[in-house]
Amino acid sequence: MQPDKLAEKLMQARLDRTKIALTASERPDTWQKARATADLACLGEPHAWKLGGTTQPGRDIFGISVPFYGPIGGHELFENGDPVSLPPLPDAVVEPQIAVRLSRDVEPRRTQRSDAQVLTYIDAVAPALDIAAVALQNPAEEGVLSLIADRAGAGLILVGNWHHVDALSRLRNQSVRLLLNGSERSSGGEPALIGGVLGALRDFFAEAAREDRTLTEGDIVATGGLAPAIPLGKSKNVTAAFDGWDDAYFELVHGR
């Protein structure tokens, strides 16, 4: 199936809040087709990026050794104080994350950047929440290319207060709790990410370079789930509470 037709099919499934099974002929058979589908399904220039496969369990599911990512449009990105109206999403889940904001453009290059070099691209860091939704019935069976085409399960990214990049050094030792309607539902921390936040970004920069993509100053990157994802259901508020640091708290308005 051509990228434009597949993007349309995936977007319709999301609108209908249904999960679909792609036949072998419908699934993208190249990385380029998967990426093209994701870009078309984003409906405009991305303002943020959702990373997947930044934890070992995530990589084990798909048998991969590098992360993947999905584009997030401006209408899917919320920051501290914004009211959040949830669009139609199939079986949305939520997980706590750490978000970073890029300080400058990230030009594609062949060699990986060091941690020190990656750090120079970070303008600020914030607690965040990823409300994710996958339109595929069985992503593990349909393969990582199909998940990439579905924008890596993109839904919404909710970002709390921005802090100086120095906060990253503290976050290695801070746990995070996911709260739905004030009740703790899962917990974890930055060590869940392979190589931490800097490792996730380093790998993301390398993957973006594969398609000769320049990441833009001001883009926000959600670096990966720090704790098990929990079904969102009809929860009216969600919180990523970082012990000893800060919270990302949002009130939600559910649509139809």
N, C-alpha and C positions, 0 to 999 in steps of 0.2 A: 504494500500500500504506500502511495506517495505521501510525503510529509504533510502536505496541506490537508489531505483527506483524513489522515490519522489524527492530526491535531483537532480537526473538527469533531471527529468521533469521540475523542477523549474529553473535549470540552463539553460536549452534549451530555456525556455520562455524568460529569460533575454537576451540571445544571439539574439533571434528573435525580441526583443523589443515588445513582445506581453504580454497581461495579460490573465491569464487562470482562469477558475472556476474549483475547485476541487470538485469531487463528494463526497458524504458522505463516501464512501468506500476508497477514496484516502486520505482523511484528516487524520492526526495523531490523534489517540484516547487516547494517553497517553503523559504526559510531557516528559518521557524518549525517546519516538520515535521522538517527535518534536526536542529535543536537538540533538539526533543522526543525524537526517536529516541535521540540521544546520551545525554541525561539518563536515559532508561529503561535503556539498556544499561550504565550505570555501576553499577547495583545499589546505590544508597545515595547519601548525600551525598558530594560530591567533597572530597578533602583536598588535591588538587593539580591543576594545569592544564598540559597539554602544548600548546605553541604550534606551529603550522605556518605555512608561508608567510611566515616572517620573513626569508627570504633571497630574492634576486632570481631565481635559478633555480627555486625553489619556486613563486614567483608566476607566472613565465613558463609553467610547465607547465599551470596552470589558467586563465591569463588573468585574474588578479585583481590588485588594487592594495592589498589589506588582508590581514592575517593571519587565520587561523582557529584554532580551539582545540578540545581534547577534555578531558573531565573524567576524573580519575584517582581511584579509590577508595582508601580506607585500606589495603586488602589488596594494592594495586598500588604502594605507596610504601614504599621501604626507605631507611634512613639508615645512616650509618657504623657498621659493626660488626654490622649485622643479617645473619643468614644468608638467602640468596636462593634459594628454590625456584621454578624456572621453571614457570609453568602452561602448558597446551597453547596454543601460538601458531602461526599459519601463517607460515612463512618469516620468522622474526624477524630484524631487523637492529639494529645498535647504533651510536650516534653520541655524541660528547662534547658537553656542554652546560654552560651556567652557570645555576644555579638561584638564585632569590631567595625569601625568606620575607617575607610581608606583615606590616608593623608594626601595621596597623589596617585596619578595614573600608574598602573602596573603594566608595563610593556612586556610582550611575550619574549622569552629567551629560552635557549636550549638547555642550559645548565640550571640545576636547582639552586635556589638562594639559601644562604646560611640563616640560622636563627637571628643573628645580629642584623642581617640585611632585611629579613622579613619584618623585624621590629620597626624599621624606619618607614614602613608603609602603613603603620597603624597610627591613626590620629587620636582615637579614643576607644574605650571599651565599655560595655554595658551589660547588665543582666537582661536576659531575653527569654521569650517563649516562642516555640514553633508549634503552630496549629497545623498539623499535616493531614493530608487526605490523598489516598491513592484510588484511582478509578479502575485499577486492575483487580480482578478476582484473586489471582495468585501470582504476585510479583516474582516470587522465587522460582516458580515454574516457567513463567514467561520470559524471565531473564532480565539482566541489568539494562540492556538496551531499551527494552519496553518501559522500564521504570524511568530511565533518563528521558524518554520521549514524553512521559507523563510529568515532566518537570520535577523529577525526584520526589514526587508526592507533595508538591508545593500546595500550601493553603494560605496561611497568613503568618507573618512575622511580627511579633509584638516586642518592642524594645523599651526598656526602662531608662533611667537617668544615665547620661554619659559621664565617664570618669577618665582621669588621666591614664595613659597607657601603663604607668607604673603599677597600677592595680593588678596587672597580670602576674607579677611575682608573688603577690599575696594569695591569688586564687588557687595556686597549686595546693594549698593546705586548707582551703575552705570547702566545706560540704554545701550542697544545695538540696533543698526540699521542694517538691512540686505539691502545691496545695490547690484543691478544687473546693470551692465554697468553704474555704477555711480549714479543710481537713487534709492532712498529709496523705498523699497517695503513692509517692515514690521518692527516692533520694539517690544521690550520687555526687559526682564532682568532676573537676577538670581532668584528673588522671584517667578517666574513661576514654578520653581522646588519644589516639595514637600520636605520640609526640606532643601532646598538649595542644593548646590553641595555635602556637607557632608552627607546630608540625602540620596541623590541619591546613593552615594558610599556605605553607610552603608547597604542600602537595596540590592544593587548589590552584595556585599560580602556575604550577607545571602543567596541570591538566588543561587550564584555560589556554596556555601557550600552544597546545596541540592543535587548536583550531584558529591559531593566530589571533586570539581575542585580546584586546586591550581592556583591562578593567579600569573603571573611571574613578577619579578622585571623588570622594563623598559616598561611593557605593558602600552598602552595609552587607556584611557577611555573617550569617548565622553558622557557627563553626561545627555544629553537631550535637546530638543529644547527650546530655550528661547523666541521665537517669532513664529508667524504663518509661516508654510512652504509655499514656493512660487514655482510654476513651473519654472524649470530652462530654458526650451526652448533652444534657440541657443545663450544664453548669453555668451559673450566672457570674462567677468571677474565678479568675485563675491567677496564681502567684508562683513565681520562681523566687524562693527565699534563700539567699546566700548567707549562711551563718557568718557573722562578723563582717559583712560587707554591705549589701544592698538588696532590695527586692524589686522585681518587675511585677507590678500588680495591675490588672485590667478587669474592668467590668464589661460583660458581654451582653449583646442584644441578639437574640435568636430570631431568624426570619421564619418563613413558612416551613 
